[in-house]
Amino acid sequence: MHLYQKEFGDKFELGFNLTDYSFLTDRSWHNDVSPSFYFKKGNHFYVLWVERPNVDDRENDSDARYTIMLAENEGDENAPELTSTEVVFETEHAIDLKPFFDAKEH
């Protein structure tokens, strides 16, 4: 069982196969509103937040299903302590994540 399933229930639907994005590190925590995953691209860390599929089930119905935020690392490379700083990408559809992940720069 993945961390996000332990924190948000084993029935939580990401909308994508986590094994397709092996670079994502699960950092989900039950006190957050939704599961989150971090990744590093170039010199920057990012956090992917995954909301529930049904807008009515989200804490804030104006939040996109998938939000990627630039993150500041207050830790080190081996033990990152990330603080999300600004939204760089939002979408309702998991298929839109791949072009973002594949792009060289943001």
N, C-alpha and C positions, 0 to 999 in steps of 0.2 A: 504494500500500500504506500502511495506517495504521501509526502508531508501535507500537500494541499487537501488530500482526501481525509487525513486524520484531523485537520483543523476545520474543514468545512463540510465534511461528510463524504462518504465513499460514493455517493450518487452525484456529486458536483460534476457537471459537464463542462469541460474546457472548450469544446467545439473544435478541437484539433488533437492530433495524436502527439503526445509529449515526446515520444521517441523520434519523431521527425525533426525535432529541434533539440538535439542532444546538448547544445551549448547553453540551454536555459537551466539555471540553478533555482530550485524551488526554495523560496524564503517565506512561505506562507505562515501566517500567525493568526490565531483565532481572534485576537483583539482588533485586527484590521477588518475592513468591510468586505474584502474579497481576497482570493488567492493572488499571490504575486511571485514573480520570477525575475531574477536578474541575469544580465549578460554583459559582457565587455566587447566593445567594438572599437578598434583603434585604441586611442588613449582614454576613451570615455566609457563609463558604466551607465547602463540603462536599467529601468525596472518596467516590466510588463505587468499590468494589473488586469485581471480577468473577472469581469462582472458576470452575474447570472444571465442566462439567455432571455428570460422574460423580464421586460422593463419593469413590470409591476412588482417583481421580487427584489429589485435593486434598492439599496438604501436611498440613493438619489436618482430619480428617473431621468435626469438630464445627463448622467454619465454614460459614455459609450461602453459597449461590451468589452472592447479591448483598448487600453490606453497605455502608451509607452511614454515614459518620462525619463528625462536626463537625470542622472543621480550624481551626487557628490559623495566621494568615498572619504569617510572620516576615520577609516581604519587603515589597513595595509593591503597589499595585493593578495596575501594568503588568507586574510580574515577581513574581508571588506565589511564596513559598517556604512550602509548606504542611506542617504536621505534624498528622496525625490525632490527635484527642484523646479522643473518646468515640463509641461506637456509638449512632446515633439511629434506625436502621431496618435490619432484616434480613428477607430472604425467599429462598425457593427459586425463585420464579417471576417472570420478567421483567414479566409483565402487572401485577404489584403495584407496580412502580416508578412508573407513570404517576400514580396518586393521590398518591403522595408528592411527585413533581415538581410536580403541579398545586396542591397545598395552599399556602395563603398563608403559614402560619406553622408552625414545628415546635418 
